[in-house]
């Protein structure tokens, strides 16, 4: 059985480190695109409907996201909360959202 020389080991380690770094960068970019999709989907649905319950909004966003990836309800909720903070949406009662912007 042949062992690697120190130069080969270093070259392999550098290649693996570079691949790992690129993999993480791609993962971050994909994550940013998915987040952007969630925000756009929530705004698009609310612009069209103007007033929806929380369940209706989440279900419509899930329906739009299914074709692209497995949607996360937690991420949808986080986007809704962020849009409420930025005043794109308002709560109307306890369980309904109104489009504002």
N, C-alpha and C positions, 0 to 999 in steps of 0.2 A: 504494500500500500504506500502510495506516494503522499508526502505531506507538502503543504504549501510553504513557499519561502516567505520570509517576513515582508518582502515587497508585494507579493501576491496577496497576503493577508491584509496589508494596509490598503491596497487598491480595492479589494473586495469590501472592506469596512467603509471606505469612502463612498463607494458606489451605493452600498446599502443605506448609508446616512443620507446621501443625496436623494435617493428614491423615497425614503421615509419623509424627508422635508417636502418634496414635491407632492407626495400623497396627502400630507396634511394641508398644504396650500390649496389643493384641489378640493378637499373636504370643506375647507372654510368657504371657498367660492361657491360651492354647491349649496352650503348652508345659507349663505347670503341670498342666493337666488330663490331658495325655498321661502325664506322669510319675506322677501319682496313679493313673492307670489301670494302668500297669505294676506299681506296688507292690501294688495291690489284686489284680491278676490273679495275681501270684506267690504272694501269701499265700492267696488262694482255692484255687489249685491245690494248694499244699502242705498246706493244712488238709484237703482232701478225700483226698489220696493219702498223706500222712505221710512217705513215703520215695520219692524219685525220683532218677534219674541227672540229670546236668546237661543232657544232650541231651533227655531226656523232658520236663523242666521247661520248657526253652526252646521246644520244639515245642508244648506245650500252651498256653503264653502266646501264642505266635504265632497259634495256631488261634483263640484268643479275641479277639485284636486285629485279625485280618484283616477282620472285618466293619466296623470303625470307621476304621482307617487302616492304612498300610503300616508294619508293625512293624520296629523296629530291634534287631538282635541285640545290638549294643553297649549300648544302653540297658537291655535285659533283663539283661545281665551286670552292669551297674553297679548296678541295683536289687538283684540277688541279693547282690552284694558288700556293699551297704549293709545289707541285712537280716541278713547274716552278722555284720557289725560290731555291729549293734544286738541281736544274739542272738535274733532271731526264727527263724533257721535255724541248723543246725549241719552241718558236714561230717562224713559218716560214711564213712571211707575216703578215697580220692582223688577220686572222681567222683560221689558221691551226697550228697544233701542230706536232712536230717531236719527236720521242722517241730517247733519247740520251744514257742512261745508259746501 
